[in-house]
Amino acid sequence: MSICFILNPISGKRPLNRASAEACIREHFSDAEIYWTQAPGHATVLATEAARAKVDAVIAAGGDGTINETARGLVGRQTPLGIIPRGSGNGFAREVGMQLDFQTAVKQLKSAAPRPCDAGYANGELFLNVAGVGLEAEVAWQFMQYGKSGMRGKWPYFSIAAQTILTYQPPQWTLEADGAQMTIAPLTLVLANGRQYGSSFKIAPQASLNDGLLDLVVVQNVSKWKLALALPGFFTDKKPPFGVTRMLRVRHVQLTQKEPFVYHIDGEPRQAEKTLEIVVKPRALNVLFPKEK
């Protein structure tokens, strides 16, 4: 069996030790090809080349950004994507059922089996887990700036989110969802393929990775105290907090604003001029799920 591993050397709170990481991989996949990314976009190049060479699987070790980059080289191909989570939130990896420990994740992949999963596209760019506008996009933008100082992790993210909640003023959007049009001004709006952002924060607890639909979740601009009371509900597998969120299952969404705005794909911030178009492509990617999931 030919397996290609693509590892991001700088993902995670602590960089991987190359020697120990490669030794762990060789212990379970003796003939694996191992590559270390050298720059943004390198994972896509490596994954594309591996798929063309018809390897049996491509395994990506990194955060949601690295997983996304690797998947871009595999969408529309038979070659499955495997995941070793090494990021801050690890939203998509958690959805798949991968453990956060490197060695445990490698062991899980030994018996993992491929399943077809849907893929989302935001202005033509792939996302696997979630995309959206509003508060979480602003937080992602600020977290990116904060991360340039070398500080990452769960607590800085929640700190930035808490500060942003206190000051964020939602703009007005024109939303067209599967042909129906409305004007809204939510605190945040998410198109979810998976259930969670990461760190077990489940924005769309009933979403499915293979139902051919995206869960459109609108978090309404309610009072701060009501939002605080609802917050624990986002860490359960139940329906989103009543009176705070609205949910709709969709295939195609277009968001329009009068000014340029920030949005995010899989937690990575982007900028749009005035329009964001989001679509789902059913069963576009094969993903390795561990045996116990």
Phi and psi restraints in degrees (value plus and minus 20) as a CYANA .aco file:
   2 SER   PHI    -120.1   -80.1
   2 SER   PSI     100.7   140.7
   3 ILE   PHI    -144.0  -104.0
   3 ILE   PSI     115.3   155.3
   4 CYS   PHI    -130.8   -90.8
   4 CYS   PSI     104.5   144.5
   5 PHE   PHI    -124.9   -84.9
   5 PHE   PSI     111.0   151.0
   6 ILE   PHI    -139.6   -99.6
   6 ILE   PSI      95.8   135.8
   7 LEU   PHI    -137.7   -97.7
   7 LEU   PSI     114.4   154.4
   8 ASN   PHI    -111.1   -71.1
   8 ASN   PSI      96.0   136.0
   9 PRO   PHI     -92.2   -52.2
   9 PRO   PSI     -34.6     5.4
  10 ILE   PHI    -133.7   -93.7
  10 ILE   PSI     -14.7    25.3
  11 SER   PHI     -97.9   -57.9
  11 SER   PSI     136.0   176.0
  12 GLY   PHI      68.0   108.0
  12 GLY   PSI     147.8   187.8
  13 LYS   PHI     -84.5   -44.5
  13 LYS   PSI     -55.7   -15.7
  14 ARG   PHI    -144.8  -104.8
  14 ARG   PSI     109.8   149.8
  15 PRO   PHI     -78.0   -38.0
  15 PRO   PSI     127.5   167.5
  16 LEU   PHI     -85.8   -45.8
  16 LEU   PSI     122.2   162.2
  17 ASN   PHI     -99.5   -59.5
  17 ASN   PSI      96.2   136.2
  18 ARG   PHI     -80.9   -40.9
  18 ARG   PSI     -63.5   -23.5
  19 ALA   PHI     -83.4   -43.4
  19 ALA   PSI     -66.7   -26.7
  20 SER   PHI     -90.7   -50.7
  20 SER   PSI     -56.1   -16.1
  21 ALA   PHI     -84.4   -44.4
  21 ALA   PSI     -65.1   -25.1
  22 GLU   PHI     -87.7   -47.7
  22 GLU   PSI     -56.1   -16.1
  23 ALA   PHI     -84.1   -44.1
  23 ALA   PSI     -60.8   -20.8
  24 CYS   PHI     -82.5   -42.5
  24 CYS   PSI     -64.1   -24.1
  25 ILE   PHI     -84.3   -44.3
  25 ILE   PSI     -65.4   -25.4
  26 ARG   PHI     -83.6   -43.6
  26 ARG   PSI     -50.0   -10.0
  27 GLU   PHI     -82.3   -42.3
  27 GLU   PSI     -55.3   -15.3
  28 HIS   PHI    -125.3   -85.3
  28 HIS   PSI     -44.9    -4.9
  29 PHE   PHI    -153.9  -113.9
  29 PHE   PSI      63.0   103.0
  30 SER   PHI     -82.5   -42.5
  30 SER   PSI     -49.8    -9.8
  31 ASP   PHI    -122.7   -82.7
  31 ASP   PSI      -4.8    35.2
  32 ALA   PHI     -85.7   -45.7
  32 ALA   PSI     126.5   166.5
  33 GLU   PHI    -113.2   -73.2
  33 GLU   PSI     109.2   149.2
  34 ILE   PHI    -139.5   -99.5
  34 ILE   PSI     106.5   146.5
  35 TYR   PHI    -147.9  -107.9
  35 TYR   PSI     125.0   165.0
  36 TRP   PHI    -132.4   -92.4
  36 TRP   PSI     108.9   148.9
  37 THR   PHI     -87.9   -47.9
  37 THR   PSI     127.7   167.7
  38 GLN   PHI    -135.4   -95.4
  38 GLN   PSI     -35.3     4.7
  39 ALA   PHI    -187.1  -147.1
  39 ALA   PSI     142.9   182.9
  40 PRO   PHI     -75.4   -35.4
  40 PRO   PSI     115.8   155.8
  41 GLY   PHI      71.2   111.2
  41 GLY   PSI     -34.8     5.2
  42 HIS   PHI     -84.4   -44.4
  42 HIS   PSI     -55.3   -15.3
  43 ALA   PHI     -82.4   -42.4
  43 ALA   PSI     -56.0   -16.0
  44 THR   PHI     -85.2   -45.2
  44 THR   PSI     -62.8   -22.8
  45 VAL   PHI     -81.7   -41.7
  45 VAL   PSI     -67.4   -27.4
  46 LEU   PHI     -83.2   -43.2
  46 LEU   PSI     -62.4   -22.4
  47 ALA   PHI     -86.5   -46.5
  47 ALA   PSI     -60.3   -20.3
  48 THR   PHI     -81.5   -41.5
  48 THR   PSI     -65.5   -25.5
  49 GLU   PHI     -83.5   -43.5
  49 GLU   PSI     -59.7   -19.7
  50 ALA   PHI     -85.8   -45.8
  50 ALA   PSI     -61.7   -21.7
  51 ALA   PHI     -84.6   -44.6
  51 ALA   PSI     -60.1   -20.1
  52 ARG   PHI     -83.9   -43.9
  52 ARG   PSI     -51.4   -11.4
  53 ALA   PHI    -100.6   -60.6
  53 ALA   PSI     -20.7    19.3
  54 LYS   PHI      40.0    80.0
  54 LYS   PSI      25.7    65.7
  55 VAL   PHI     -89.1   -49.1
  55 VAL   PSI     142.5   182.5
  56 ASP   PHI     -96.8   -56.8
  56 ASP   PSI     -46.7    -6.7
  57 ALA   PHI    -185.2  -145.2
  57 ALA   PSI     133.4   173.4
  58 VAL   PHI    -138.8   -98.8
  58 VAL   PSI     103.1   143.1
  59 ILE   PHI    -127.1   -87.1
  59 ILE   PSI     106.2   146.2
  60 ALA   PHI    -128.5   -88.5
  60 ALA   PSI     109.6   149.6
  61 ALA   PHI    -133.8   -93.8
  61 ALA   PSI      93.5   133.5
  62 GLY   PHI     148.3   188.3
  62 GLY   PSI    -188.2  -148.2
  63 GLY   PHI    -103.8   -63.8
  63 GLY   PSI    -193.4  -153.4
  64 ASP   PHI     -77.8   -37.8
  64 ASP   PSI     -54.0   -14.0
  65 GLY   PHI     -85.0   -45.0
  65 GLY   PSI     -63.9   -23.9
  66 THR   PHI     -86.5   -46.5
  66 THR   PSI     -61.0   -21.0
  67 ILE   PHI     -81.1   -41.1
  67 ILE   PSI     -63.8   -23.8
  68 ASN   PHI     -81.5   -41.5
  68 ASN   PSI     -67.5   -27.5
  69 GLU   PHI     -79.1   -39.1
  69 GLU   PSI     -63.6   -23.6
  70 THR   PHI     -84.7   -44.7
  70 THR   PSI     -62.5   -22.5
  71 ALA   PHI     -81.5   -41.5
  71 ALA   PSI     -51.2   -11.2
  72 ARG   PHI     -79.8   -39.8
  72 ARG   PSI     -50.2   -10.2
  73 GLY   PHI    -103.3   -63.3
  73 GLY   PSI     -25.1    14.9
  74 LEU   PHI    -137.5   -97.5
  74 LEU   PSI     -35.2     4.8
  75 VAL   PHI     -79.0   -39.0
  75 VAL   PSI     113.4   153.4
  76 GLY   PHI      62.6   102.6
  76 GLY   PSI     -18.3    21.7
  77 ARG   PHI    -134.9   -94.9
  77 ARG   PSI     145.4   185.4
  78 GLN   PHI     -98.8   -58.8
  78 GLN   PSI     -44.5    -4.5
  79 THR   PHI     -80.1   -40.1
  79 THR   PSI     100.8   140.8
  80 PRO   PHI     -99.9   -59.9
  80 PRO   PSI     135.3   175.3
  81 LEU   PHI    -119.7   -79.7
  81 LEU   PSI     108.9   148.9
  82 GLY   PHI    -130.5   -90.5
  82 GLY   PSI     135.3   175.3
  83 ILE   PHI    -150.5  -110.5
  83 ILE   PSI     112.6   152.6
  84 ILE   PHI    -139.3   -99.3
  84 ILE   PSI      87.0   127.0
  85 PRO   PHI     -90.4   -50.4
  85 PRO   PSI     111.2   151.2
  86 ARG   PHI    -160.4  -120.4
  86 ARG   PSI      -2.4    37.6
  87 GLY   PHI    -120.8   -80.8
  87 GLY   PSI    -182.0  -142.0
  88 SER   PHI    -104.8   -64.8
  88 SER   PSI     -70.2   -30.2
  89 GLY   PHI    -120.8   -80.8
  89 GLY   PSI     -56.7   -16.7
  90 ASN   PHI      35.6    75.6
  90 ASN   PSI      23.7    63.7
  91 GLY   PHI     -79.0   -39.0
  91 GLY   PSI     -72.0   -32.0
  92 PHE   PHI     -88.4   -48.4
  92 PHE   PSI     -59.3   -19.3
  93 ALA   PHI     -80.7   -40.7
  93 ALA   PSI     -59.9   -19.9
  94 ARG   PHI     -85.2   -45.2
  94 ARG   PSI     -58.1   -18.1
  95 GLU   PHI     -82.1   -42.1
  95 GLU   PSI     -59.3   -19.3
  96 VAL   PHI     -92.1   -52.1
  96 VAL   PSI     -48.2    -8.2
  97 GLY   PHI      86.6   126.6
  97 GLY   PSI      -2.4    37.6
  98 MET   PHI    -101.9   -61.9
  98 MET   PSI     119.5   159.5
  99 GLN   PHI     -95.1   -55.1
  99 GLN   PSI     133.2   173.2
 100 LEU   PHI    -103.3   -63.3
 100 LEU   PSI     -36.8     3.2
 101 ASP   PHI     -97.0   -57.0
 101 ASP   PSI     112.6   152.6
 102 PHE   PHI     -78.2   -38.2
 102 PHE   PSI     -72.5   -32.5
 103 GLN   PHI     -82.9   -42.9
 103 GLN   PSI     -60.9   -20.9
 104 THR   PHI     -84.0   -44.0
 104 THR   PSI     -60.9   -20.9
 105 ALA   PHI     -83.9   -43.9
 105 ALA   PSI     -61.2   -21.2
 106 VAL   PHI     -80.9   -40.9
 106 VAL   PSI     -63.1   -23.1
 107 LYS   PHI     -82.7   -42.7
 107 LYS   PSI     -60.0   -20.0
 108 GLN   PHI     -78.7   -38.7
 108 GLN   PSI     -57.5   -17.5
 109 LEU   PHI     -88.3   -48.3
 109 LEU   PSI     -39.6     0.4
 110 LYS   PHI     -79.4   -39.4
 110 LYS   PSI     -57.4   -17.4
 111 SER   PHI    -132.8   -92.8
 111 SER   PSI      -7.1    32.9
 112 ALA   PHI     -91.9   -51.9
 112 ALA   PSI     131.7   171.7
 113 ALA   PHI    -147.2  -107.2
 113 ALA   PSI     126.0   166.0
 114 PRO   PHI     -96.6   -56.6
 114 PRO   PSI     122.8   162.8
 115 ARG   PHI    -154.3  -114.3
 115 ARG   PSI     123.2   163.2
 116 PRO   PHI     -92.9   -52.9
 116 PRO   PSI     116.6   156.6
 117 CYS   PHI    -148.2  -108.2
 117 CYS   PSI     133.0   173.0
 118 ASP   PHI     -95.0   -55.0
 118 ASP   PSI     141.8   181.8
 119 ALA   PHI    -155.1  -115.1
 119 ALA   PSI     121.5   161.5
 120 GLY   PHI    -121.7   -81.7
 120 GLY   PSI     136.1   176.1
 121 TYR   PHI    -152.8  -112.8
 121 TYR   PSI     108.1   148.1
 122 ALA   PHI    -135.6   -95.6
 122 ALA   PSI      93.2   133.2
 123 ASN   PHI      29.0    69.0
 123 ASN   PSI      22.2    62.2
 124 GLY   PHI      63.3   103.3
 124 GLY   PSI     -19.8    20.2
 125 GLU   PHI    -127.7   -87.7
 125 GLU   PSI     113.0   153.0
 126 LEU   PHI     -83.8   -43.8
 126 LEU   PSI     117.8   157.8
 127 PHE   PHI    -155.6  -115.6
 127 PHE   PSI     124.8   164.8
 128 LEU   PHI    -117.8   -77.8
 128 LEU   PSI     -52.3   -12.3
 129 ASN   PHI    -134.9   -94.9
 129 ASN   PSI     -90.3   -50.3
 130 VAL   PHI    -162.0  -122.0
 130 VAL   PSI     131.7   171.7
 131 ALA   PHI    -160.6  -120.6
 131 ALA   PSI     134.8   174.8
 132 GLY   PHI    -199.6  -159.6
 132 GLY   PSI     156.7   196.7
 133 VAL   PHI    -150.1  -110.1
 133 VAL   PSI     147.5   187.5
 134 GLY   PHI      80.2   120.2
 134 GLY   PSI    -164.9  -124.9
 135 LEU   PHI     -75.2   -35.2
 135 LEU   PSI     -68.8   -28.8
 136 GLU   PHI     -88.1   -48.1
 136 GLU   PSI     -49.0    -9.0
 137 ALA   PHI     -89.5   -49.5
 137 ALA   PSI     -59.6   -19.6
 138 GLU   PHI     -84.4   -44.4
 138 GLU   PSI     -60.3   -20.3
 139 VAL   PHI     -83.9   -43.9
 139 VAL   PSI     -63.1   -23.1
 140 ALA   PHI     -80.6   -40.6
 140 ALA   PSI     -59.6   -19.6
 141 TRP   PHI     -84.6   -44.6
 141 TRP   PSI     -65.5   -25.5
 142 GLN   PHI     -88.9   -48.9
 142 GLN   PSI     -56.8   -16.8
 143 PHE   PHI     -85.0   -45.0
 143 PHE   PSI     -55.4   -15.4
 144 MET   PHI     -82.2   -42.2
 144 MET   PSI     -63.4   -23.4
 145 GLN   PHI     -84.6   -44.6
 145 GLN   PSI     -62.0   -22.0
 146 TYR   PHI     -83.6   -43.6
 146 TYR   PSI     -58.6   -18.6
 147 GLY   PHI     -86.6   -46.6
 147 GLY   PSI     -39.0     1.0
 148 LYS   PHI     -86.1   -46.1
 148 LYS   PSI     -38.7     1.3
 149 SER   PHI    -103.2   -63.2
 149 SER   PSI     -22.8    17.2
 150 GLY   PHI      74.6   114.6
 150 GLY   PSI     -22.5    17.5
 151 MET   PHI    -114.6   -74.6
 151 MET   PSI     102.2   142.2
 152 ARG   PHI    -151.8  -111.8
 152 ARG   PSI    -198.6  -158.6
 153 GLY   PHI     100.5   140.5
 153 GLY   PSI     153.8   193.8
 154 LYS   PHI     -90.7   -50.7
 154 LYS   PSI     -63.5   -23.5
 155 TRP   PHI     -91.6   -51.6
 155 TRP   PSI     -60.4   -20.4
 156 PRO   PHI     -78.8   -38.8
 156 PRO   PSI     -57.5   -17.5
 157 TYR   PHI     -82.5   -42.5
 157 TYR   PSI     -67.6   -27.6
 158 PHE   PHI     -87.2   -47.2
 158 PHE   PSI     -52.3   -12.3
 159 SER   PHI     -84.6   -44.6
 159 SER   PSI     -65.9   -25.9
 160 ILE   PHI     -83.2   -43.2
 160 ILE   PSI     -61.9   -21.9
 161 ALA   PHI     -81.5   -41.5
 161 ALA   PSI     -63.6   -23.6
 162 ALA   PHI     -82.4   -42.4
 162 ALA   PSI     -62.5   -22.5
 163 GLN   PHI     -85.3   -45.3
 163 GLN   PSI     -60.5   -20.5
 164 THR   PHI     -88.5   -48.5
 164 THR   PSI     -57.2   -17.2
 165 ILE   PHI     -76.7   -36.7
 165 ILE   PSI     -56.9   -16.9
 166 LEU   PHI     -92.6   -52.6
 166 LEU   PSI     -42.1    -2.1
 167 THR   PHI    -137.5   -97.5
 167 THR   PSI     -35.2     4.8
 168 TYR   PHI     -90.3   -50.3
 168 TYR   PSI     111.0   151.0
 169 GLN   PHI    -133.3   -93.3
 169 GLN   PSI      89.4   129.4
 170 PRO   PHI     -84.8   -44.8
 170 PRO   PSI     111.2   151.2
 171 PRO   PHI    -100.6   -60.6
 171 PRO   PSI     151.9   191.9
 172 GLN   PHI    -112.5   -72.5
 172 GLN   PSI     116.8   156.8
 173 TRP   PHI    -141.3  -101.3
 173 TRP   PSI     128.5   168.5
 174 THR   PHI    -119.1   -79.1
 174 THR   PSI     100.2   140.2
 175 LEU   PHI    -133.7   -93.7
 175 LEU   PSI     107.4   147.4
 176 GLU   PHI    -139.0   -99.0
 176 GLU   PSI      95.7   135.7
 177 ALA   PHI    -141.8  -101.8
 177 ALA   PSI      90.1   130.1
 178 ASP   PHI      29.9    69.9
 178 ASP   PSI      20.9    60.9
 179 GLY   PHI      76.1   116.1
 179 GLY   PSI     -40.3    -0.3
 180 ALA   PHI    -108.1   -68.1
 180 ALA   PSI     112.7   152.7
 181 GLN   PHI    -135.0   -95.0
 181 GLN   PSI     122.9   162.9
 182 MET   PHI    -175.1  -135.1
 182 MET   PSI     143.2   183.2
 183 THR   PHI    -132.1   -92.1
 183 THR   PSI     108.4   148.4
 184 ILE   PHI    -158.4  -118.4
 184 ILE   PSI     140.9   180.9
 185 ALA   PHI    -159.2  -119.2
 185 ALA   PSI      48.5    88.5
 186 PRO   PHI    -100.5   -60.5
 186 PRO   PSI     142.9   182.9
 187 LEU   PHI     -86.0   -46.0
 187 LEU   PSI     -60.3   -20.3
 188 THR   PHI    -176.2  -136.2
 188 THR   PSI     133.8   173.8
 189 LEU   PHI    -155.5  -115.5
 189 LEU   PSI     107.0   147.0
 190 VAL   PHI    -144.5  -104.5
 190 VAL   PSI     119.0   159.0
 191 LEU   PHI    -128.4   -88.4
 191 LEU   PSI      90.6   130.6
 192 ALA   PHI    -130.3   -90.3
 192 ALA   PSI     105.4   145.4
 193 ASN   PHI    -111.1   -71.1
 193 ASN   PSI     -65.4   -25.4
 194 GLY   PHI    -117.3   -77.3
 194 GLY   PSI    -198.8  -158.8
 195 ARG   PHI    -106.9   -66.9
 195 ARG   PSI     -46.4    -6.4
 196 GLN   PHI    -154.4  -114.4
 196 GLN   PSI     135.0   175.0
 197 TYR   PHI     -87.9   -47.9
 197 TYR   PSI     -57.5   -17.5
 198 GLY   PHI     118.8   158.8
 198 GLY   PSI     149.8   189.8
 199 SER   PHI      34.0    74.0
 199 SER   PSI       8.3    48.3
 200 SER   PHI      48.2    88.2
 200 SER   PSI      -5.0    35.0
 201 PHE   PHI    -103.8   -63.8
 201 PHE   PSI      83.6   123.6
 202 LYS   PHI    -115.3   -75.3
 202 LYS   PSI      79.2   119.2
 203 ILE   PHI     -98.0   -58.0
 203 ILE   PSI     -45.8    -5.8
 204 ALA   PHI    -158.4  -118.4
 204 ALA   PSI      54.3    94.3
 205 PRO   PHI     -83.3   -43.3
 205 PRO   PSI     -33.0     7.0
 206 GLN   PHI    -128.3   -88.3
 206 GLN   PSI     -10.9    29.1
 207 ALA   PHI     -89.6   -49.6
 207 ALA   PSI     134.4   174.4
 208 SER   PHI    -150.3  -110.3
 208 SER   PSI     121.5   161.5
 209 LEU   PHI     -98.2   -58.2
 209 LEU   PSI     -26.8    13.2
 210 ASN   PHI    -161.2  -121.2
 210 ASN   PSI      13.2    53.2
 211 ASP   PHI    -119.7   -79.7
 211 ASP   PSI     -17.3    22.7
 212 GLY   PHI      54.9    94.9
 212 GLY   PSI      -7.8    32.2
 213 LEU   PHI    -155.1  -115.1
 213 LEU   PSI     139.6   179.6
 214 LEU   PHI    -130.1   -90.1
 214 LEU   PSI     123.3   163.3
 215 ASP   PHI    -109.2   -69.2
 215 ASP   PSI      94.1   134.1
 216 LEU   PHI    -107.9   -67.9
 216 LEU   PSI      95.2   135.2
 217 VAL   PHI    -135.1   -95.1
 217 VAL   PSI     102.5   142.5
 218 VAL   PHI    -126.6   -86.6
 218 VAL   PSI      96.4   136.4
 219 VAL   PHI    -113.2   -73.2
 219 VAL   PSI      93.9   133.9
 220 GLN   PHI     -94.5   -54.5
 220 GLN   PSI     134.9   174.9
 221 ASN   PHI    -100.9   -60.9
 221 ASN   PSI      50.1    90.1
 222 VAL   PHI    -106.2   -66.2
 222 VAL   PSI     155.1   195.1
 223 SER   PHI     -84.2   -44.2
 223 SER   PSI     136.3   176.3
 224 LYS   PHI     -82.5   -42.5
 224 LYS   PSI     -58.3   -18.3
 225 TRP   PHI     -87.1   -47.1
 225 TRP   PSI     -57.4   -17.4
 226 LYS   PHI     -87.9   -47.9
 226 LYS   PSI     -58.0   -18.0
 227 LEU   PHI     -85.3   -45.3
 227 LEU   PSI     -60.9   -20.9
 228 ALA   PHI     -83.7   -43.7
 228 ALA   PSI     -61.1   -21.1
 229 LEU   PHI     -85.5   -45.5
 229 LEU   PSI     -52.1   -12.1
 230 ALA   PHI    -100.6   -60.6
 230 ALA   PSI     -40.7    -0.7
 231 LEU   PHI     -72.5   -32.5
 231 LEU   PSI     -66.1   -26.1
 232 PRO   PHI     -79.0   -39.0
 232 PRO   PSI     -46.0    -6.0
 233 GLY   PHI     -86.3   -46.3
 233 GLY   PSI     -39.9     0.1
 234 PHE   PHI     -99.4   -59.4
 234 PHE   PSI     -26.0    14.0
 235 PHE   PHI    -126.3   -86.3
 235 PHE   PSI       2.4    42.4
 236 THR   PHI    -140.7  -100.7
 236 THR   PSI     153.2   193.2
 237 ASP   PHI    -115.3   -75.3
 237 ASP   PSI      -8.6    31.4
 238 LYS   PHI    -105.4   -65.4
 238 LYS   PSI    -196.8  -156.8
 239 LYS   PHI     -84.8   -44.8
 239 LYS   PSI     135.5   175.5
 240 PRO   PHI     -77.7   -37.7
 240 PRO   PSI     135.0   175.0
 241 PRO   PHI     -74.3   -34.3
 241 PRO   PSI     106.8   146.8
 242 PHE   PHI     -84.8   -44.8
 242 PHE   PSI     118.3   158.3
 243 GLY   PHI      64.2   104.2
 243 GLY   PSI     -26.7    13.3
 244 VAL   PHI    -133.6   -93.6
 244 VAL   PSI     -54.8   -14.8
 245 THR   PHI    -140.8  -100.8
 245 THR   PSI     133.6   173.6
 246 ARG   PHI    -146.2  -106.2
 246 ARG   PSI     121.9   161.9
 247 MET   PHI    -151.2  -111.2
 247 MET   PSI     122.2   162.2
 248 LEU   PHI    -166.2  -126.2
 248 LEU   PSI     118.6   158.6
 249 ARG   PHI    -115.4   -75.4
 249 ARG   PSI     109.8   149.8
 250 VAL   PHI    -159.3  -119.3
 250 VAL   PSI     146.1   186.1
 251 ARG   PHI    -134.4   -94.4
 251 ARG   PSI     -47.5    -7.5
 252 HIS   PHI    -165.6  -125.6
 252 HIS   PSI     110.4   150.4
 253 VAL   PHI    -155.1  -115.1
 253 VAL   PSI     121.1   161.1
 254 GLN   PHI    -150.0  -110.0
 254 GLN   PSI     106.3   146.3
 255 LEU   PHI    -132.7   -92.7
 255 LEU   PSI     114.3   154.3
 256 THR   PHI    -151.4  -111.4
 256 THR   PSI     119.8   159.8
 257 GLN   PHI    -158.3  -118.3
 257 GLN   PSI     138.0   178.0
 258 LYS   PHI     -94.8   -54.8
 258 LYS   PSI     -42.8    -2.8
 259 GLU   PHI    -139.5   -99.5
 259 GLU   PSI     140.2   180.2
 260 PRO   PHI     -77.0   -37.0
 260 PRO   PSI     129.3   169.3
 261 PHE   PHI    -166.0  -126.0
 261 PHE   PSI     148.2   188.2
 262 VAL   PHI    -120.9   -80.9
 262 VAL   PSI     119.5   159.5
 263 TYR   PHI    -157.1  -117.1
 263 TYR   PSI     156.9   196.9
 264 HIS   PHI    -158.2  -118.2
 264 HIS   PSI     133.1   173.1
 265 ILE   PHI    -147.8  -107.8
 265 ILE   PSI     102.3   142.3
 266 ASP   PHI      28.9    68.9
 266 ASP   PSI      19.3    59.3
 267 GLY   PHI      63.2   103.2
 267 GLY   PSI     -24.9    15.1
 268 GLU   PHI    -115.3   -75.3
 268 GLU   PSI     100.4   140.4
 269 PRO   PHI     -92.4   -52.4
 269 PRO   PSI     126.6   166.6
 270 ARG   PHI    -158.4  -118.4
 270 ARG   PSI     148.5   188.5
 271 GLN   PHI    -143.5  -103.5
 271 GLN   PSI     122.0   162.0
 272 ALA   PHI    -144.1  -104.1
 272 ALA   PSI     133.7   173.7
 273 GLU   PHI     -89.7   -49.7
 273 GLU   PSI     -87.3   -47.3
 274 LYS   PHI    -163.5  -123.5
 274 LYS   PSI     -32.6     7.4
 275 THR   PHI    -154.4  -114.4
 275 THR   PSI     120.3   160.3
 276 LEU   PHI    -147.3  -107.3
 276 LEU   PSI     101.4   141.4
 277 GLU   PHI    -131.9   -91.9
 277 GLU   PSI     108.4   148.4
 278 ILE   PHI    -146.5  -106.5
 278 ILE   PSI     110.0   150.0
 279 VAL   PHI    -154.0  -114.0
 279 VAL   PSI     142.3   182.3
 280 VAL   PHI    -136.0   -96.0
 280 VAL   PSI     119.7   159.7
 281 LYS   PHI    -134.6   -94.6
 281 LYS   PSI      87.9   127.9
 282 PRO   PHI     -84.4   -44.4
 282 PRO   PSI     119.6   159.6
 283 ARG   PHI      31.2    71.2
 283 ARG   PSI      22.0    62.0
 284 ALA   PHI    -105.5   -65.5
 284 ALA   PSI     -35.5     4.5
 285 LEU   PHI    -161.1  -121.1
 285 LEU   PSI     115.5   155.5
 286 ASN   PHI    -110.4   -70.4
 286 ASN   PSI     111.7   151.7
 287 VAL   PHI    -147.5  -107.5
 287 VAL   PSI     119.4   159.4
 288 LEU   PHI    -100.7   -60.7
 288 LEU   PSI     101.5   141.5
 289 PHE   PHI    -126.2   -86.2
 289 PHE   PSI     115.0   155.0
 290 PRO   PHI     -83.4   -43.4
 290 PRO   PSI     137.1   177.1
 291 LYS   PHI     -76.7   -36.7
 291 LYS   PSI     -60.2   -20.2
 292 GLU   PHI     -97.2   -57.2
 292 GLU   PSI     -30.8     9.2
